[in-house]
Amino acid sequence: MRDDGAGLPEGDPSQLFERWRGGAASRAGGAGLGLAICALAARLHGGRIEARREHPGAQFRIDLPVGAQPTEEP
């Protein structure tokens, strides 16, 4: 998914997927859990998630393997 918004905060985009790291959530008054939950779901299904800076905006991508079964969190 790509948008034309304000873009990503400075720093490593992968940190956006950590709980309570701030980023867009802190600017919008969110709890900072949404992207962490997305990352957990992707990982449990054997996939991955990434964020990239675009000009303007940002792009988020989730890749999930076809037919993957969720695993339990260690």
KAKASUL-V957830 format. One record per residue. N is the residue number from 1. RES is the residue in three letters. SS is DSSP state (hx for helix, st for strand, lp for the rest). OMEGA is omega in whole degrees, 0 to 359 (NA if undefined). NEAR is the number of other ideal C-beta (glycine too) atoms within 8 Angstrom. Layout:
n=[N & N]
res=[RES & RES]
ss=[SS & SS]
omega=[OMEGA & OMEGA]
near=[NEAR & NEAR]
//
This chain:
n=[1 & 2 & 3 & 4 & 5 & 6 & 7 & 8 & 9 & 10 & 11 & 12 & 13 & 14 & 15 & 16 & 17 & 18 & 19 & 20 & 21 & 22 & 23 & 24 & 25 & 26 & 27 & 28 & 29 & 30 & 31 & 32 & 33 & 34 & 35 & 36 & 37 & 38 & 39 & 40 & 41 & 42 & 43 & 44 & 45 & 46 & 47 & 48 & 49 & 50 & 51 & 52 & 53 & 54 & 55 & 56 & 57 & 58 & 59 & 60 & 61 & 62 & 63 & 64 & 65 & 66 & 67 & 68 & 69 & 70 & 71 & 72 & 73 & 74]
res=[MET & ARG & ASP & ASP & GLY & ALA & GLY & LEU & PRO & GLU & GLY & ASP & PRO & SER & GLN & LEU & PHE & GLU & ARG & TRP & ARG & GLY & GLY & ALA & ALA & SER & ARG & ALA & GLY & GLY & ALA & GLY & LEU & GLY & LEU & ALA & ILE & CYS & ALA & LEU & ALA & ALA & ARG & LEU & HIS & GLY & GLY & ARG & ILE & GLU & ALA & ARG & ARG & GLU & HIS & PRO & GLY & ALA & GLN & PHE & ARG & ILE & ASP & LEU & PRO & VAL & GLY & ALA & GLN & PRO & THR & GLU & GLU & PRO]
ss=[lp & st & st & lp & lp & lp & lp & lp & lp & lp & lp & lp & hx & hx & hx & hx & hx & lp & lp & lp & lp & lp & lp & hx & hx & hx & hx & hx & lp & lp & lp & lp & lp & hx & hx & hx & hx & hx & hx & hx & hx & hx & hx & hx & lp & lp & lp & st & st & st & st & st & st & lp & lp & lp & lp & st & st & st & st & st & st & lp & lp & lp & lp & lp & lp & lp & lp & lp & lp & lp]
omega=[180 & 176 & 179 & 184 & 185 & 180 & 183 & 176 & 178 & 178 & 183 & 181 & 180 & 178 & 178 & 184 & 176 & 181 & 173 & 180 & 181 & 183 & 182 & 181 & 181 & 178 & 184 & 180 & 180 & 182 & 180 & 181 & 188 & 181 & 176 & 178 & 177 & 180 & 178 & 179 & 179 & 181 & 181 & 178 & 178 & 182 & 180 & 178 & 178 & 176 & 178 & 174 & 174 & 179 & 0 & 171 & 184 & 176 & 176 & 181 & 175 & 176 & 178 & 178 & 179 & 177 & 181 & 175 & 179 & 175 & 177 & 178 & 180 & NA]
near=[5 & 8 & 7 & 5 & 7 & 5 & 9 & 9 & 7 & 2 & 5 & 4 & 10 & 7 & 9 & 12 & 11 & 7 & 6 & 8 & 9 & 7 & 12 & 10 & 13 & 9 & 7 & 6 & 5 & 9 & 6 & 12 & 10 & 9 & 12 & 12 & 8 & 11 & 10 & 9 & 8 & 13 & 9 & 10 & 12 & 8 & 11 & 7 & 13 & 8 & 14 & 9 & 8 & 9 & 5 & 6 & 11 & 12 & 10 & 10 & 9 & 9 & 8 & 9 & 8 & 4 & 4 & 9 & 5 & 6 & 7 & 5 & 5 & 2]
//
